[in-house]
Amino acid sequence: MGEVADTDPAAVVRVISSCKAEQKIPYRTACRALGVSESWFYKWRERPPTSWETRRQCLAEDVEEIFRGSGGTYGSPKVFIELVRRGWQVCVNTVAS
């Protein structure tokens, strides 16, 4: 992926898509600027989310729900404990990140 090799592919696709939608920058130009091929962009844009991505999204939603439910007072250790109570199998470090 060139210059963005360490970046989440879904994030790169979102950036390219937003360039087109918000600033009318052609996909080809945005892809070239980010160092990815157009074919790579179209492949990633059309694919469904992976099971890992789906799980992370659900986890993020639960973390936010727990945090808001605590009135914004819970830190990652308490959020982690609540996630485990809800049946999640996660690491404290995952919750903290």
N, C-alpha and C positions, 0 to 999 in steps of 0.2 A: 504494500500500500504506500510505498514511498515515504514521504515526510510525516505521514500520520499513522505510521505502523503500530505505534503503541496506544492508539486511541480506539475507543469502542466503536466498532463499525456502525452501529445504529446511530451513534451521535454524529458521525460524519455524514450519514445519509440525511439526518435532520438538518444539519447545517446547509448542505447542498440544496435540499428542498426549500428551506426558508430563503435562501439566496434567490431562488427562482420566484417564489411566491411574493416575497416582500420587496425585492429590489429589481426584479425582472432580469436577473443575471442568467444567461443560458446555462443549462446543465453542463455543457461541454466546457465552458469557461470556468465554472466553479470546480469541476472535477480536475481540470488542469492545474488550477491554483492550489488545490489541496493534494495534488500528486497521486490521484487515483484515476483509473480509466473509466470511461463512460460505461463500459460493459460491467465493470465491478459495481458501479453505482446502481445500475438497473437490476443486477442480480440481487443486491442487498435490499433494494427498495421493495421488490416484489415478494421476498420470502416472508413466510410467517415467523412470528417470534419463536425462539427456541424454548425448550422446557426450562432451561436455566433462566432465561430472560423473564419468562412468565412467573417463575417462582420468586425471582428478585422483585418483580413488580408487586406481587401479592405481599411479600415480606415488607416492602416499603410502605404499602398501604396500612398494614397492621401496626407497624412502628409508629406511623403518624397518628393513627387512631388512639393508640395507647398513650402517646405523648400528649395529645390534645385532651384526652380523657383525664389526664393527671393535672390538667390546668397548666401544662408546660413545666411541671416541676420534676418529672422523672428524668434521670440521666440514663445512660446506656445500661448500667447494671440492673436497675429496676425494670427497664423496658425488656431486657433480656429475660429476667425472671418471669415476667408476664407472658412473654412469647412462649417460653417453655411450658407454662401452665396451659397455654392454648394449643399445645401440641407441636410447636415448631421444634425442629432439630437444627439449631444454629449455634455458632460460636459467639462468645462475647465480643470478640474483635469484629465480627461481621456486623453486629448491631451497632458498634461504636463508629463504624465507618460510614 
